[in-house]
Amino acid sequence: MPRTPSSPVLLAGLLATTGVAHAIVPKQFDAIVPSALPGTARQWTYASGAAELALAAGVAHPRTRRVAALAAAAFFVGVFPANVKMAVDARRRSPAVQAVTIARLPLQLPLVLWARNVSRGAAG
């Protein structure tokens, strides 16, 4: 399978990498969990990491790729509030950090479109 930018292998790798990162450095992710969510930030960090690992497995397998890629697109939309929180919280940080967190916001759209494209290219 070619590893193009729309490659399911690359998408699965990205999801798996970030899923593992949630378990290895959870504090970094805890900080961006919106406080309006019920439960603890750590519960959300671990749950979203587990979801990313499940999505990675689904995208990697041809039989589940279409549904998993659509679910990944929805997941990318669903975690957008965490990116907004990160940008809002950065108001108290350096201008460079502020710029990075604000610049990161529109990058969620290419992730959504990538996952959608992977689902469209899936067999079946």
N, C-alpha and C positions, 0 to 999 in steps of 0.2 A: 504494500500500500504506500503510495507516495506521501511524503510529509510536506504537504503544502500548507499555507496559512489556514485553509479551511479543513485541514486534516483532523479526523476524529482522534487520531493518535496524539496529536499535540494538545487538543482540547482535554482529552482524558489525562494527559500528563500534567497540564496546568491544574486541573481540578484535584488530582491526587496530591500534587505538591502542596497546594494550599490547604488541603484537608489534613495532611500530616503536620504542616506548620501550626495548625490550630492546636494540636496536641503537644507539640514540642515547645512552642512559645505562646501559651494561651494568654498571658498577661497583656501582650501586645493587642490581641483581638478583644479581650475583655473591655479595654478602654474605649472601643468604638461601638459597643452594644448600646443602643438607645435605652435610656433609663425607664422609658414608658412601658417597656416590655415586662411581662410578669416573670418572676423567678430571678435567679442570679445571672449576672453577666457570664460567669464561668459556665453555667448550664447552656446558655445560648452559644458560647464559643465552642464547646464540645459538640453540641447538636449540629451546628452548622459545619463543623469539620467532618463529622460523620456523614452528613448529607453530601458533602463534596466528594468524599470517598465512595459513597454509593453511586453518585452520579458518574464519577470517573469509571467505575466498573461497568455501569450501564452503557456509557458512551463507547467504551472499549470493545464491547461485545456486539457483533453485527446484528444479532436477533433482538437486542433491546436498544440499539443505538437511536432509532427514531424517537421513541418515547423519552429516553433518557436525555437526549439533546434538547428536546422541547422543555423538559423539566429543568435542565440546566439554564436555559434561557429565562425561564420563570424565576429560578433561583437568583440569577444575576440581577433581575429587576427587584426581587425581594430584599436583597442585601444593600440596595442603593441607600436606604436611610442611614445605614452605618457609615457610608462614605460621606454623606452630608454631615453627620455628627462629627466625623473626623475633621472636616473642613471648619465647622463652627468652633470646635474646641481649639483649633489651631490659631484662633484669633489672639490667643495669649502667648503664641510662640513667635519665633523669628519670621521675618518677611519671606525668607526662602522656604521655610516649612509651610507657611500659609500659601505660597504660590504653588507648591507641589500638591497640597491637598485640594486646592481649587482646580488645578489642571487635571487632577485625577478624576473628577466628577464626570466629564463627558466621555471618559474612556470606558465607562460601563456600557455604553451603547454598542461599541464594536464587539464586546463580549457577547451581548445579547444576539447581535446579528450573526456572529460566528457560530454560536450554538444553533441558531435557526438554520443556517446554511448546512451545518452538519446533519441536522434532522432531515432536511430536504434531499440531501445526497445519500441518505441511508436507503438500503434495499428494503422492499416490502411494505 
